[in-house]
């Protein structure tokens, strides 16, 4: 576990430093721009992470922040997992069983995503405290938890799609079709996703079970096809 945590954190710090800086500080910059206005703190943070996007009343800025929030975290999960698949999968499986590896890997990555989000939100809240006398922390905490679950579920659905893509000998049309289904079906409004939060948690658990099964039963095929 310690090796996985160190390996992933070292990889993110040395190889993906730019995207991490953008993920953490771009929402902060947006918060600084909107902080002096008449918006409530919760509304500003919704803007910063794209949580207020409404497909029926499209705001280009909200759409851009939602896309940045979504694709930056998908980019991180694909890179963190694919580096093991591409470079060291056989060596890892010589030391540990595939099922143990993926269980530990998932815990490490979920914690990493969680703490990146904690840092992101903490900086935005500190920023807003300089501009606003009243900040309702409960609303912000609620948005934070919804955002984390929303992002984690999206990340692991895409990881499952990526693994299926590898298992079918990297047939690009499979990746494209499954990705399009994900884009069409996945909720577009993070804040409104709170109405489905229980279903999202259950689906997240189900996706993890599927990923664990793939590594437990199809590890050899993954090695052969990467």
C-alpha positions as CSV (number, residue, x, y, z in Angstrom):
1,X,0.0,0.0,0.0
2,X,2.8,2.4,0.9
3,X,4.6,1.7,-2.3
4,X,1.4,2.3,-4.4
5,X,0.7,5.6,-2.6
6,X,4.3,6.8,-3.0
7,X,4.5,5.7,-6.6
8,X,1.2,7.4,-7.6
9,X,2.0,10.6,-5.7
10,X,5.5,10.8,-7.1
11,X,4.1,10.2,-10.6
12,X,1.5,12.9,-10.3
13,X,4.0,15.4,-8.8
14,X,6.8,14.8,-11.3
15,X,4.8,14.0,-14.4
16,X,1.4,15.7,-14.1
17,X,2.3,18.8,-12.0
18,X,0.8,21.2,-14.6
19,X,-2.6,19.6,-14.6
20,X,-2.6,19.4,-10.8
21,X,-1.8,23.1,-10.5
22,X,-4.6,23.9,-12.9
23,X,-7.1,21.7,-11.1
24,X,-6.3,23.3,-7.8
25,X,-5.7,27.0,-8.7
26,X,-8.0,27.6,-11.7
27,X,-11.2,27.4,-9.6
28,X,-9.4,29.7,-7.0
29,X,-8.8,32.2,-9.8
30,X,-12.5,32.1,-10.8
31,X,-13.4,32.5,-7.1
32,X,-11.2,35.7,-6.9
33,X,-12.9,37.1,-10.0
34,X,-16.5,36.5,-8.7
35,X,-15.7,37.1,-5.0
36,X,-16.2,40.8,-5.0
37,X,-19.6,40.6,-6.7
38,X,-23.1,40.0,-5.2
39,X,-23.1,36.2,-5.6
40,X,-23.4,34.0,-2.5
41,X,-20.4,31.8,-1.7
42,X,-22.1,28.6,-2.6
43,X,-23.1,30.0,-6.0
44,X,-19.5,31.2,-6.7
45,X,-18.1,27.7,-5.9
46,X,-20.8,26.2,-8.2
47,X,-19.5,28.4,-11.0
48,X,-15.8,27.5,-10.1
49,X,-16.4,23.7,-10.6
50,X,-19.1,23.9,-13.2
51,X,-21.8,22.5,-10.8
52,X,-24.4,25.0,-12.0
53,X,-24.5,24.0,-15.6
54,X,-28.0,23.7,-17.0
55,X,-28.4,21.9,-20.4
56,X,-31.8,23.8,-20.9
57,X,-30.1,27.2,-20.4
58,X,-26.6,26.8,-21.6
59,X,-24.0,29.2,-20.2
60,X,-20.7,28.8,-22.1
61,X,-18.6,29.6,-19.0
62,X,-20.4,27.1,-16.8
63,X,-20.0,24.5,-19.6
64,X,-16.3,25.2,-19.9
65,X,-15.7,24.8,-16.1
66,X,-17.8,21.6,-16.0
67,X,-15.7,20.2,-18.9
68,X,-12.5,21.2,-17.3
69,X,-13.6,19.7,-13.9
70,X,-14.7,16.4,-15.6
71,X,-11.9,15.9,-18.2
72,X,-9.0,16.8,-15.9
73,X,-10.0,14.1,-13.4
74,X,-10.7,11.6,-16.1
75,X,-7.2,12.4,-17.5
76,X,-5.6,11.8,-14.1
77,X,-7.3,8.4,-13.6
78,X,-6.4,7.1,-17.0
79,X,-2.8,8.2,-16.6
80,X,-2.4,6.8,-13.1
81,X,-3.8,3.4,-14.0
82,X,-2.4,3.2,-17.5
83,X,1.2,3.8,-16.3
84,X,1.0,0.5,-14.4
85,X,-0.7,-1.3,-17.2
86,X,1.9,-0.1,-19.7
87,X,5.1,-0.3,-17.7
88,X,5.0,-2.5,-14.7
89,X,1.9,-4.8,-14.6
90,X,3.9,-8.0,-14.9
91,X,6.4,-6.9,-12.2
92,X,3.5,-5.9,-9.9
93,X,1.7,-9.2,-10.3
94,X,4.9,-11.1,-9.4
95,X,4.8,-9.5,-6.0
96,X,1.0,-9.4,-5.3
97,X,-2.1,-11.0,-6.5
98,X,-4.1,-9.0,-9.1
99,X,-7.2,-8.7,-6.8
100,X,-5.0,-7.3,-4.0
101,X,-3.3,-4.9,-6.3
102,X,-6.5,-3.4,-7.7
103,X,-8.2,-3.2,-4.2
104,X,-5.2,-1.2,-2.9
105,X,-4.8,0.8,-6.1
106,X,-8.5,1.9,-5.9
107,X,-8.2,2.9,-2.3
108,X,-5.1,4.9,-3.0
109,X,-6.6,6.7,-6.0
110,X,-9.9,7.5,-4.3
111,X,-8.0,9.0,-1.4
112,X,-5.9,11.0,-3.9
113,X,-9.0,12.4,-5.7
114,X,-10.6,13.1,-2.3
115,X,-7.6,15.1,-1.0
116,X,-7.2,17.0,-4.3
117,X,-10.8,18.1,-4.0
118,X,-10.3,19.0,-0.3
119,X,-7.4,21.3,-1.3
120,X,-9.4,22.7,-4.2
121,X,-12.5,23.5,-2.0
122,X,-10.4,24.7,1.0
123,X,-8.6,27.3,-1.0
124,X,-11.8,28.6,-2.6
125,X,-13.5,28.9,0.9
126,X,-10.5,30.7,2.3
127,X,-10.6,33.0,-0.7
128,X,-14.3,33.8,-0.2
129,X,-13.9,34.5,3.5
130,X,-11.9,37.6,2.6
131,X,-14.8,39.0,0.5
132,X,-18.0,37.7,2.3
133,X,-19.0,38.1,5.9
134,X,-21.4,35.1,5.7
135,X,-20.4,31.8,4.3
136,X,-22.8,28.9,4.8
137,X,-20.4,26.0,5.3
138,X,-23.1,23.3,5.3
139,X,-24.1,24.1,1.7
140,X,-20.5,24.1,0.6
141,X,-19.9,20.8,2.4
142,X,-22.9,19.3,0.7
143,X,-21.7,20.5,-2.8
144,X,-18.2,19.1,-2.0
145,X,-19.5,15.6,-1.2
146,X,-21.8,15.6,-4.3
147,X,-18.9,16.8,-6.5
148,X,-16.5,14.1,-5.1
149,X,-19.0,11.2,-5.7
150,X,-19.9,12.6,-9.1
151,X,-16.3,12.8,-10.2
152,X,-15.3,9.4,-8.6
153,X,-18.2,7.6,-10.3
154,X,-17.4,9.2,-13.7
155,X,-13.7,8.3,-13.3
156,X,-14.3,4.7,-12.5
157,X,-17.0,4.3,-15.2
158,X,-14.4,5.5,-17.7
159,X,-11.7,3.3,-16.2
160,X,-14.1,0.3,-16.7
161,X,-14.6,1.4,-20.3
162,X,-10.9,1.7,-20.8
163,X,-10.3,-1.8,-19.4
164,X,-13.0,-3.2,-21.7
165,X,-11.3,-1.5,-24.6
166,X,-8.0,-3.3,-23.7
167,X,-9.8,-6.7,-23.3
168,X,-11.3,-6.4,-26.8
169,X,-7.8,-5.9,-28.3
170,X,-8.1,-2.1,-28.3
171,X,-10.8,-1.8,-30.9
172,X,-11.3,1.9,-31.1
173,X,-15.0,1.8,-32.1
174,X,-15.8,0.0,-28.8
175,X,-14.1,2.8,-26.8
176,X,-15.9,5.5,-28.9
177,X,-19.4,3.9,-28.6
178,X,-19.1,3.3,-24.8
179,X,-17.8,6.8,-24.3
180,X,-20.6,8.3,-26.2
181,X,-23.1,6.3,-24.2
182,X,-21.5,7.6,-21.0
183,X,-21.6,11.2,-22.3
184,X,-25.3,11.0,-23.2
185,X,-26.5,9.2,-20.1
186,X,-24.4,10.7,-17.3
187,X,-26.0,13.7,-15.4
188,X,-24.8,17.0,-16.6
189,X,-25.6,19.1,-13.5
190,X,-23.4,18.2,-10.5
191,X,-25.6,20.1,-8.0
192,X,-28.8,18.4,-9.2
193,X,-27.1,15.0,-9.0
194,X,-27.8,15.1,-5.2
195,X,-31.3,13.8,-6.1
196,X,-29.6,10.6,-7.3
197,X,-26.8,10.4,-4.8
198,X,-27.8,7.0,-3.3
199,X,-28.0,5.4,-6.8
200,X,-24.7,6.9,-7.7
201,X,-23.0,5.4,-4.6
202,X,-24.5,2.0,-5.4
203,X,-23.4,2.3,-9.0
204,X,-19.9,3.3,-7.8
205,X,-19.8,0.1,-5.7
206,X,-21.0,-2.0,-8.6
207,X,-18.4,-0.5,-10.9
208,X,-15.6,-1.3,-8.4
209,X,-16.9,-4.9,-8.2
210,X,-16.7,-5.2,-12.0
211,X,-13.2,-3.7,-12.1
212,X,-12.0,-6.0,-9.3
213,X,-13.5,-9.0,-11.2
214,X,-11.7,-7.9,-14.4
215,X,-8.4,-7.9,-12.6
216,X,-9.1,-11.1,-10.7
217,X,-10.2,-13.1,-13.7
218,X,-8.7,-11.4,-16.8
219,X,-5.3,-10.2,-15.5
220,X,-3.5,-12.4,-18.0
221,X,-5.4,-11.0,-20.9
222,X,-4.8,-7.5,-19.8
223,X,-1.1,-8.2,-19.7
224,X,-1.2,-9.7,-23.2
225,X,-3.2,-6.8,-24.7
226,X,-1.6,-3.7,-23.2
